[in-house]
Structure formats: structure tokens, C-alpha cells
Amino acid sequence: MRIATVLTSAALGAALSALLAASPALAQLPPQLAIGQYEVKAYQAIPKAKVAVQLTQDTALGRHLRGKVMERLAKRGMEVGFSGGNVMRMDVAYFDLNLGGGGGGGGSAGSAPPSYGSPGDNQRPNVFNLGNSRGESSNTPSRPPTLRLSFTLYSIDSGKVLWSASGSCSTVGGMAPRAGEAVINAIFDAADKNNTGDANCPL
């Protein structure tokens, strides 16, 4: 019986690891952080060294918001680019709990902000459809989609995490860029110390 319990625990642990690996957004989001808030974990101040801002998924919305992050880093006197130097991983996830069907980040209608989900995009932001998996009825009140951003800064020399941050806003497709910019500004206005606060969401 003890052997079976150990094997079952190991299998569950492996399954959880696989789930987190498949979904960087789920792995990085602090569970206690409410929608409309941001959190900064500054293990040290962001170094002045060159930093490469890299998206976990290449989407039009992600590229737009990455540009805003690079602008904020440049204002700090840093050299920024797409490669070389320390690495800042940036995850952009768009959640719509009102979607029907099987969920996932494919090409479901309404799964991406309308102005940033054009047919020419190779990928769309991560979308997690959680409503039907909990057995909710069709009478459940609709909830606005949520845009979440997560950042992790790694040292090029040691591979250590130097700094991380995340934040979210309720939004609608056409306002997703403004919501993302609000989260970015809230984070980088107070980026050098551990803190949690209001993301100043436009909705």
C-alpha cells in the first residue's frame, strides 16, 4: 500500500510539472495576486547592464507591449535589445472565461483581442477557458476577459533570477493594449523594491 501511495504521489507530481511547463503563465502567476494588482519581487535592483527582452510567445500584442517595456528600460539608462546581456522573459496571457468549447491557445473565435488577433499572426496570446471545466451553467454571469503580464529577469553570468514581476487587468479586446501598458507603467514606476499595488487598469 505504501509503495502504491508513493507511486501515485510521484505520478501526480510529474503531471503537475508537465502542466506548468506547458503553460508558463500559470507557472509564473502569484496565486494570491488579485486581478487589477501588480507585484514586484526585487531580489536586487535591476542592473544597468544590457538586457534582452524575450517573449515566451510571439504575438502582435506581445510585441507591442514588449516595445513599451523596452522604452521603460531605456529610460533607466539601460541598453536594450532582443539578444545579448541579461535576459528578461516576458509572458503575455489573455484569459477569457466565457469561451465555449475546449479552451486552449489555438484559433478559437474570441480567443484574442480583436485588434491583435489578425489572421496573419502565427500565434495568439495564451487563452485559458476555465468556465466549463467547473461545470458552470450557461446562466453564469459573464465576466470580462483578463490580461496578465509576467516578467522574470535572469543574470547572463550566473543564470540566477534577479528580479520578477507580474500584474493583471480586466479588459476587453480593443482595450488590451491600454491595459497592458497600465500594468507595465505600474510595475516600472516602482521596480526597484518589493511591493504590491494597484495596476491602474483602464476598466
N, C-alpha and C positions, 0 to 999 in steps of 0.2 A: 504494500500500500504506500509506504514511504517513497519507494522508487518511482511509483506512478505519479505521486504528487510532485516530486522533483522534476520529472519529465514534463508534466503539464505546465509547471511554472516556467520552465525553460522555453517551451513552445510559445507561451503567451508573451514572454519577453522578446523572443525573436520576431513575433508578429508585430508587436508594438514598435520595435526598432525599424522594421520594414516600412510601417505606415509613416513614421516620422521622416524616414529617409525619402520616401516618395513625395512628401508634402513639406517642403521647407517652411512654408508659412505656419503650419500647425506646430512645427517643432520649435519655432522661434517666438511665438506669441506668449507673453506672460499671462497665465490663466486668470490672475486677479485684476488685470487691467480692463477697466470699463470702456465701452465704446464712447468716443469723444475725449479720451485722455491720451497722454503720451507718457513714456517713461524713458529716462536716460540712466544707463549704468556706466559711469566713467571710472574704469579701473585706473586710468590716468588721463590727463588732458590729451586731447587729440594732438599728436605730434605734428610739427611743422614740415615734416618730410613729405616728399611726393606721395600721392595716393591715387590708386586706380579704382574707380567706381565701377563695379561689375554687377549686372543684373542676373538674378537667378533664372529669369525668363525674359526673352527678348520680345517685348510688346511695344506698340506705339505709345501707350500710356506710360509704361515703364521708362521708355527713352525720354519722354517729355519730363517726367519727374526727376530722372537722373540728371538732366541738364540743370534743373533747379538746385539739386544737391551740389553739383559741381560749382555753380555760381556761389553758393554759400561757403563752400570750402575755399574758393579763390579769394573771397572777401576776408578770410582769415589769414591771408598771405601764403597760402599753400599752392604748390604746383599740382595740378590735377590732370588726369588723362584716363585712358582706357586700359593701360598696361604699365608695368613698372612701378616700383616703390611699394609701400604698404597697400593692402587690398581691403577695400570696403565692399562687402557683399550687400546688395540691396534687393529686398524681396517686395514685390507689389502684388497684393491679393485682393480680388474683388469678390465679395460674398453676396449671393442673392438667395435668401432662404425661401423665397416664394416660387422658385422654379419648380416645375413638374418634371417628371422623368427621372432618369438615373443619376443626374448630377455629374460632377467631374468638370475638367477644364477643357473640354473639346469645343465643338462648334454649336452648342445649343442656343436657340434663339433667346436673346435677352441675357446671355451669359457674360457679356462685356458691355462697358459703357458705349452707347451708340456711336459717339463721335470718335471712339478709339478702337472700334472693332471692325474696321473695314475689311472687305474680302481679301485685300492684298496682304494682310498681316499673316505671318506664318503661325503665330501663336497668340492666344488671348490670355488675359490675366487669370490666375488660378481662381476657380469658382467652386465653392463647396455648397452643395444642396443638402441641407440637414433637415428640412422640414418633414418630408415624407418618411424618412428613416425613423422618426419618432412616433409614427402613427397618427400624426395630426390630421384633423378633418379638413375638408375644403372650406369650412366656415371659419377657420382660424383667421383672425385679423391680419391683414398684410403688414409687413414690416419693411422699412426701406433697406436697400442694399447697403453693404458696409465695405469701405475701402480701408485696408490695413497695410501699413508700411513697416518693414523691419530692416535694421541695419546692423552689421557686425564688422568691426574694423580689426584686421589681423596684422601683426608685425611681419614684415618681409624677412626679418632676420631670424626670429625665434618661432614664428607661427602662433604666438600667443594672442589671445583676444585682448585688445587694448581698450575697446570701447564698444558699447552696443546701445541700441535704442529702438523703440517701436511706438506706434501710435495708430489711431483709427478714427474714422468719421463715418457717420451715417450719411448717405448721399444718394443721388440719382445719376444716371449715366452721363447726362450733359454737364453735371457739376463735379464729376470725379476729378478732373484736373485741379479745380479750385480747392477741393477737399484735400487732395494730396499736397498741394502747396501749403495749405494751412498747417498740416501735420509737420511738414519739413521746417517751416518757419518756427513753429513752437519748439521743436527739438533743438534746432541750431541757435535759437536765441538763448538757450540755457544748456549748452552742450558740454561744458567743462566740469560739471559736478553731478553727482547722483541726485535725481529729482523726478517727481511726477507732477503733472499738471494738466490744465485744460488745453486741448488741441486747437481751440478757437475755430471750430468747424463752421462752415458757411450755412449749414442747415440747423 
